[in-house]
Amino acid sequence: MRTVVILGGTRGIGGGLAARLRTAGDQVIAIGSADADLTSVRQTAALADRLPDRIDALVFAAGRFTPRRVVTAEGFEQSFAIYVLARYLLAERLRPALDRAEKPVVLNLCGTGGRQGHLHWDDLQLTQGYSLLQATMQGARANDLLGVHFAAQDPGSRIRYVLYNPLFVDSGQHRYFSQPTRALVGGAAKVFGTSVTSMARRLADLLADPPAAPLTALRRGTPISLARPEFDRATAERLASVLASLLASLVTDPAQ
Ligand SMILES: NC(=O)c1ccc[n+]([C@@H]2O[C@H](COP(=O)([O-])OP(=O)(O)OC[C@H]3O[C@@H](n4cnc5c(N)ncnc54)[C@H](OP(=O)(O)O)[C@@H]3O)[C@@H](O)[C@H]2O)c1
């Protein structure tokens, strides 16, 4: 029986995937904000300590759209905390647990393959001119780099890291918006979005048979070339070093 940890496994895409994998007989640990608030670095680190010591699949599906800038108690912009810091910290901390599995995989639901967005190196917390789009796109580019950093650290590892952009899914994300945007986004998702059931099936198939390469980026089913500039190795190491120093005062070295 596989052990699958899904961050953001209580609803939306992660929730659909959790239900599907449970039905198939996997042990699924589905984490939502009631289990651990991933906007908190300390809670994220404590969560890593109480997860099993052998994990077959680690799925990053937690996210929260914040139309207005929100700052966490630890001083981070909220979407940066949940989308970037938590994913970096958990991947680093759970590497040994993944290493103990036979065919380990990290599946990171993100915005890979999109052309917009960049890292605001001088203002990662977006104190100047925050917008939901900027925060989301910065997170997307950062997650591309998290994948590069993870795979580069141990080229001989059996762990497969998959960056996966589900594109538009009817997962209920319109609830983050106020009217009339809520009705427009909800209606568009019904018409143009992939259903959660269909996305969960695709992702379950991916987890059952992960790509052979240490790092893969997929825009739904389409592979994205890792030669693109957003996968630059030196930039990935720069980000990892910045994240490690941001975390240093709150937790011990993420890789320990
Ligand atoms: N839906 C799309 O069209 C789309 C497109 C591209 C990328 N993505 C990415 O795919 C992922 C999943 O999207 P989704 O549409 O399924 O999202 P969703 O429906 O909003 O679900 C988000 C999940 O994250 C959890 N979560 C939110 N805040 C949390 C916190 N502070 N601590 C712990 N867990 C928290 C939620 O748990 P609770 O509700 O229980 O707190 C829920 O399980 C996200 O990373 C998103 O950026 C989605």
The ligand as an SDF file (V2000), in Angstrom:
LIG
                    3D

 48 52  0  0  0  0  0  0  0  0999 V2000
   -7.8640   25.3000   -9.9230 N   0  0  0  0  0  0  0  0  0  0  0  0
   -7.1380   25.7180  -10.9480 C   0  0  0  0  0  0  0  0  0  0  0  0
   -7.6720   26.0560  -12.0090 O   0  0  0  0  0  0  0  0  0  0  0  0
   -5.6290   25.7430  -10.8480 C   0  0  0  0  0  0  0  0  0  0  0  0
   -4.8840   26.1480  -11.9640 C   0  0  0  0  0  0  0  0  0  0  0  0
   -3.4860   26.1750  -11.8700 C   0  0  0  0  0  0  0  0  0  0  0  0
   -2.8680   25.8180  -10.6800 C   0  0  0  0  0  0  0  0  0  0  0  0
   -3.6310   25.4240   -9.6140 N   0  0  0  0  0  0  0  0  0  0  0  0
   -2.9350   25.0670   -8.3770 C   0  0  0  0  0  0  0  0  0  0  0  0
   -3.3950   23.8010   -7.9360 O   0  0  0  0  0  0  0  0  0  0  0  0
   -3.4260   23.7630   -6.5090 C   0  0  0  0  0  0  0  0  0  0  0  0
   -4.7890   23.3020   -6.0470 C   0  0  0  0  0  0  0  0  0  0  0  0
   -5.7680   24.1950   -6.5380 O   0  0  0  0  0  0  0  0  0  0  0  0
   -7.3130   24.0340   -6.1560 P   0  0  0  0  0  0  0  0  0  0  0  0
   -8.0660   24.7750   -7.1870 O   0  0  0  0  0  0  0  0  0  0  0  0
   -7.6400   22.6190   -5.8890 O   0  0  0  0  0  0  0  0  0  0  0  0
   -7.3620   24.8710   -4.7780 O   0  0  0  0  0  0  0  0  0  0  0  0
   -8.5330   24.9350   -3.7010 P   0  0  0  0  0  0  0  0  0  0  0  0
   -9.7810   24.3150   -4.2300 O   0  0  0  0  0  0  0  0  0  0  0  0
   -8.5770   26.3410   -3.2710 O   0  0  0  0  0  0  0  0  0  0  0  0
   -7.9880   23.9960   -2.5030 O   0  0  0  0  0  0  0  0  0  0  0  0
   -6.9250   24.4510   -1.7670 C   0  0  0  0  0  0  0  0  0  0  0  0
   -6.5040   23.4300   -0.7280 C   0  0  0  0  0  0  0  0  0  0  0  0
   -5.4620   24.0640    0.0230 O   0  0  0  0  0  0  0  0  0  0  0  0
   -5.7830   23.9850    1.4030 C   0  0  0  0  0  0  0  0  0  0  0  0
   -5.3060   25.1650    2.0910 N   0  0  0  0  0  0  0  0  0  0  0  0
   -5.6240   26.4660    1.8600 C   0  0  0  0  0  0  0  0  0  0  0  0
   -5.0010   27.2600    2.7410 N   0  0  0  0  0  0  0  0  0  0  0  0
   -4.2790   26.4410    3.5440 C   0  0  0  0  0  0  0  0  0  0  0  0
   -3.4290   26.6630    4.6520 C   0  0  0  0  0  0  0  0  0  0  0  0
   -3.1990   27.9030    5.1140 N   0  0  0  0  0  0  0  0  0  0  0  0
   -2.8600   25.5990    5.2480 N   0  0  0  0  0  0  0  0  0  0  0  0
   -3.0890   24.3540    4.8000 C   0  0  0  0  0  0  0  0  0  0  0  0
   -3.8760   24.0780    3.7450 N   0  0  0  0  0  0  0  0  0  0  0  0
   -4.4790   25.1050    3.1320 C   0  0  0  0  0  0  0  0  0  0  0  0
   -7.2970   23.9070    1.4630 C   0  0  0  0  0  0  0  0  0  0  0  0
   -7.6750   23.3010    2.6780 O   0  0  0  0  0  0  0  0  0  0  0  0
   -8.8890   23.8300    3.6000 P   0  0  0  0  0  0  0  0  0  0  0  0
   -9.9060   24.4320    2.6810 O   0  0  0  0  0  0  0  0  0  0  0  0
   -9.3340   22.5940    4.3110 O   0  0  0  0  0  0  0  0  0  0  0  0
   -8.2710   24.8190    4.4980 O   0  0  0  0  0  0  0  0  0  0  0  0
   -7.6010   23.0230    0.2600 C   0  0  0  0  0  0  0  0  0  0  0  0
   -7.4580   21.6640    0.6040 O   0  0  0  0  0  0  0  0  0  0  0  0
   -3.0700   25.1720   -6.0260 C   0  0  0  0  0  0  0  0  0  0  0  0
   -1.7110   25.2050   -5.6800 O   0  0  0  0  0  0  0  0  0  0  0  0
   -3.2960   26.0330   -7.2490 C   0  0  0  0  0  0  0  0  0  0  0  0
   -2.4350   27.1570   -7.2520 O   0  0  0  0  0  0  0  0  0  0  0  0
   -4.9940   25.3860   -9.6720 C   0  0  0  0  0  0  0  0  0  0  0  0
  1  2  1  0
  2  3  2  0
  2  4  1  0
  4  5  1  0
  4 48  2  0
  5  6  2  0
  6  7  1  0
  7  8  2  0
  8  9  1  0
  8 48  1  0
  9 10  1  0
  9 46  1  0
 10 11  1  0
 11 12  1  0
 11 44  1  0
 12 13  1  0
 13 14  1  0
 14 15  2  0
 14 16  1  0
 14 17  1  0
 17 18  1  0
 18 19  2  0
 18 20  1  0
 18 21  1  0
 21 22  1  0
 22 23  1  0
 23 24  1  0
 23 42  1  0
 24 25  1  0
 25 26  1  0
 25 36  1  0
 26 27  1  0
 26 35  1  0
 27 28  2  0
 28 29  1  0
 29 30  1  0
 29 35  2  0
 30 31  1  0
 30 32  2  0
 32 33  1  0
 33 34  2  0
 34 35  1  0
 36 37  1  0
 36 42  1  0
 37 38  1  0
 38 39  2  0
 38 40  1  0
 38 41  1  0
 42 43  1  0
 44 45  1  0
 44 46  1  0
 46 47  1  0
M  CHG  2   8   1  16  -1
M  END
$$$$
